[in-house]
Amino acid sequence: MTDLPFLGNIVVVTGATSGIGRGTALAFAELGAAGVVITGRRKDRLADVGLLHPAIVPVVADVTTEVGTESVVTAVERLGGRLDVLVHNAGIFRFTPTDALDASMAREVIDTNLIAPLLLTARLAPMLRSPGGCIVAVSSRAGHNANPGAAAYGASKAALDNLTLSWAAELAPRGIRVNAVAPGFVRTEAYTANGMPEEAVRGFFEHASTTVPLGAVADVDDVVKWITRLAAPESRLVTAQILTIDGGLDVA
């Protein structure tokens, strides 16, 4: 990879107020992108990320809605109307036993993890550079492994995996690549956001590390590096891949 593989590129990263999305946006900006459009629902936190680099363009938008999607489209148009990289990172996790799941919670998970990427890709795919554009989805190991208590989440990520493969086949004639990363345990704010006390989160990761064959769980940067690598020109022949980043849990 060259020092600035995304020089002059326009990038969209959804769900960029924290964690993997925040790290991904900053990485693309530091690797030469001319504009990195980031989305999120919380204006204050989005603005904070925007201060990290002058190339980052915050757009307050709920990408599960057509109105939110159009806000992103407008931002890309203002940057010239061409898009080089689309990163579907916005996601939500709810640990809920099936018998406690209600329609509102199910729709929240499905809308964020599945409907949002569908809506945004439908509108932004015509703007992707052809050939040479790419899409990277942030899926999860849960998409291809059983997760008691997280059926809705796992199902949404399994569907995202299928979208990745379907889009890869559909967009290949235009020279557009589509891949996904599927992390296992990652140290992000998602756990406290779901109501886990910080002490419980620390204990969770300590235990999780003992179940991972390589003996460690991922940090945000472990995932971000693969998102940028899959999007980089050096990966020009890599498409329809779902890269699991879980320290070997799949073979444990």
Phi, psi and omega in degrees: 000132177290169182297324181231071185292343182247028182304122179081357183288155170249129187231144172241130177232117179272156178060053190253020181281344181198176171055225184298319180297314178299312180297323180293315180301314181294321180298313179298320179298316181288341179264017169108355182302139179281332179208130178237101179281123180244146180238157177179168182263341185260107186301318184295315181290325178295319179297323179298319178293323179300334180283349184287334183200139182295342180280347184278128183243103181286136175228111178289115185201139170265101187283005171277354182244157178293326178297314178297319178299317181295329177297321178291316178302315180299319179297319179293320178299321180293338178267008176121348175085001177247139180240135180259320184222132174240120179247114177272094181250334183306127181201161180220139179241131175229117177275104186216117174304147186303322183285355176252002183280133175244172185298321182297315180292319179298316181294323179300315180292311183294319180299316184285315188274342185233308183296318181301310177299324179297311182297314185291320179295320179302322182273327186265340181305319178296342182266350181292137179303132183225114000276167172114345178285165178205158176237136172234123178259143174262101180264218181196151172304333180298340180290341179229020176221148178291136180224088179306130181091357181222041184297316181296317179297311180299319179295321180294323180284327174297320177294322178296322176300317180294321176301318180303312181291319180294316178295323180300317179291319184289323186264351180304320179300339177268002180077023180255129182262149179222123180221174178216154168251146182231084182290156169267236177287130178226134179285094178226181180280359185300327184287315177292329178296336178267012173096004178283129175298151183302322179296321178293324178296317178300316179296322179300312182290326176298316178290318181302321180300329181284343181266348182272125181308322180277359171078017180207152174259163186282148164263166181306317184297331178298327179274317182302319182301324181281330175298311180292325180292319178295331180276344188285155179304331180296342179260030188300339179254010181260115176209161180061034179247141175240103188271114178277129180238084188221014178068017177098011180301328182297338181249007181286000000 
